Amino acid sequence: MPRKSAQRAFFGAWAFIALLGLVDWVWASAAGLSFVGWGRAGLGFGFLASIALFYRFTGRSSQLYEASHYTALWTAFTISAAIFTYLTASLKLPLHEVEFARLDAALGFDWYRWAESIKSHPALELLLLCAYNSFLPQIIGSIMYFASSPRSDRNNELLGGAMVSLLATAVLAGLLPAIGPHFPGAIPLCQRALIAVREGQSKFALAEMQGIITMPSYHTVLAILLIYVHRPPSRWFLPLAVLNALMLLSIPSEGPHYLVDMLAGGAVAAVSIPLTARALAPVTPHALAAGVRRRAIRRELAID
């Protein structure tokens, strides 16, 4: 990626995170929610940021600069995004469990039968659990791979897509909340966290925060996004396509999620990817001239 385009993407990402952080701060203050444990989070972020600054100003390695910079961006984004999901959940709108279960039934999907069939095969359950939890290593590995390859622009696609889709999934999850399917007496940690928010808990530790989005499934978005950014000529396309196909297969049982959560997550990904591509498109003289021509035509039509 040309240097100016890379710096424009970095600026846009930090601007997004700063704005989301401002929304978090204002909303949390108004809602009476507090988030603790900033010391450890700040230490980790500061370490990554200092590495990025060192390689940026010494010029010793552009690859290490990009890798550390993107890792710092992802760290800041993850914290602000997690807080945002808790804030949208604090709206405490009526749950939609019955509606989602009925939609699953209409699609011929029985979550309990599916989950029981997975549990009856321990080796398969372990494989799907590993695939489900692979998204963080995949993101870190992708950052390192793209930073050291000629296609460093793919890091912008990955981070930008994650940002756009997070806004959509968090807002929709707040407007259409659901605890999610589970076996009686076996409520997963993520669902317990959502219940705690809805029951009025006001203080949360950053290190203990869970992914509480039910519908749309953000895991589904990430799986599709990871496949997309590793499209050819990436040499990791085939193995990561297989891994993320397994991740998609794992989402209902390991999430746990309704099938309609996944379909909604797929729709979010289908919209977020082209929006991100358009936002990241380089501004060329040809594009500027085309924009001037379009504006001139609109003015002429308005005058007529």
Secondary structure, 3 states (H helix, E strand, C coil): CCHHHHHHHHHHHHHHHHHHHHHHHHHHHHHCCEEECHHHHHHHHHHHHHHHHHHHHHCCCHHHHHHHHHHHHHHHHHHHHHHHHHHHHCCCCCCCHHHHHHHHHHCCCCHHHHHHHHHCCHHHHHHHHHHHCCHHHHHHHHHHHHHCCCCCHHHHHHHHHHHHHHHHHHHHHHHCCCCCCCECCECCHHHHHHHHHHCCCCEEEHHHCCCCCCCCCHHHHHHHHHHHHCCCCCCCHHHHHHHHHHHHHHHHHHCCCCHHHHHHHHHHHHHHHHHHHHHHCCCCHHHHHHHHHHHHHHHHHHHC
